[in-house]
Amino acid sequence: MNELGRHLAEQIRLHGPLSIADYMAAALGHPRWGYYTSRDPFGAQGDFITAPEVSQMFGEIIGLWCADRWQAMGAPEHFIFAELGPGRGTLMADALRAGAALPGFVEAADLHLVETSPVLKAIQEKALGPRPVIWHDRIADLPSGPVLAVANEFFDALPIRQFQRREDGWHERMVGLQDGRLSLVLNPAATPGHVIEGAPLDAIAEISSARTAAMAELTRCITTGGGAALIIDYGYLESATGDTLQAMRAHGYTEVLEAPGEADLTAHLDFQALAAAAREQGGHIFGPVSQAEFLNRLGIATRAERLQRSATEAQTKDIAAALHRLTGRDQMGELFKVMAVASPHGPAPPGFEDAT
Ligand SMILES: C[S@@+](CC[C@H](N)C(=O)[O-])C[C@H]1O[C@@H](n2cnc3c(N)ncnc32)[C@H](O)[C@@H]1O
């Protein structure tokens, strides 16, 4: 067992089993041993690769989407250009470069990043320098004003709780100890109420108050200052049962409880629950649409062709492979969804059909 594992085992011995949400929060964000606190996890040498790291085309298209929304907002002289969980800062750097095609957009953008990892903050500073950047630990700390926000693979890192349906109701799945090792146990006491109506015996349901609270907070920024947000992540369109908690290390799946803080932990998004949280705050929802649909509608194939015109043979192949990775139905194209939240109500933004 690693150091964080021993620390958590001691907590469990003293105070009893942890919720999966508490385990996830510690594994990802423990100030000393947390996964994001202690490393840069991206790329071939790391544990996984995200869309902006696959190709510059991803951030560029998002930058153009934001530039279009800025114009639709009446091109305010200043706006908050926010990114939640910006990783290496690649998406934001590509977005700003592409957004410069619209005069005034980049000059109007005040960069605000919501990020808790000191390691990644330092990398973001390098990627975006010498532009001034302001970091925040929480969405609630973003200043008020017109806002455009992007969250790619941010919500999937926020903690979830799991419940299992038994004869006498729903029981929370917890992290306890068996033979001195971290292991999943069921809370013997049933949780009052129905987590998912009509679910079969043994079904697992996931809920996340951290995610709905983050969505509500983000929507409050948008309804107060005007603007829009793009949420891009993997998940399901309608609330459903299923165990989607997963751990990833060195580009492969690993055991969730095996080595806390040494693997990325995520769970799929419940887009229905997130949309409901945004609507409750007065946000208008567009999508979700698949990432393939969104990128294709915004012309990623044309962008790939343009890049290929001045590319070497090897680069041409890489661009084609990246395009397939981002939009292929068997790759990220279908699994990943894109949802927009906007205020005030207006016509559908590029890439979407009418409000849902
Ligand atoms: C999977 S990475 C995605 C990075 C980036 N958006 C990309 O697409 O490459 C998750 C990001 O969210 C950050 N993060 C995770 N939990 C967070 C939290 N509770 N508050 C703020 N940032 C968080 C991580 O440090 C990291 O930058």
The ligand as a Gaussian input file, in Angstrom:
#p B3LYP/6-31G(d) Opt

LIG

0 1
 C       -8.466000      15.487000     -16.971000
 S       -7.678000      16.995000     -16.657000
 C       -8.252000      17.940000     -18.066000
 C       -7.270000      18.971000     -18.486000
 C       -7.591000      19.814000     -19.704000
 N       -8.892000      20.420000     -19.646000
 C       -7.426000      19.042000     -20.971000
 O       -8.412000      18.813000     -21.641000
 O       -6.284000      18.668000     -21.292000
 C       -8.535000      17.693000     -15.263000
 C       -8.105000      19.076000     -14.882000
 O       -8.947000      19.558000     -13.829000
 C       -8.135000      19.969000     -12.718000
 N       -8.944000      19.699000     -11.511000
 C       -9.304000      18.491000     -11.024000
 N      -10.100000      18.645000      -9.945000
 C      -10.249000      19.978000      -9.771000
 C      -10.969000      20.767000      -8.828000
 N      -11.695000      20.205000      -7.856000
 N      -10.913000      22.102000      -8.946000
 C      -10.185000      22.678000      -9.943000
 N       -9.478000      21.981000     -10.858000
 C       -9.506000      20.651000     -10.760000
 C       -6.885000      19.153000     -12.850000
 O       -5.808000      19.656000     -12.116000
 C       -6.686000      19.205000     -14.364000
 O       -6.154000      20.443000     -14.772000

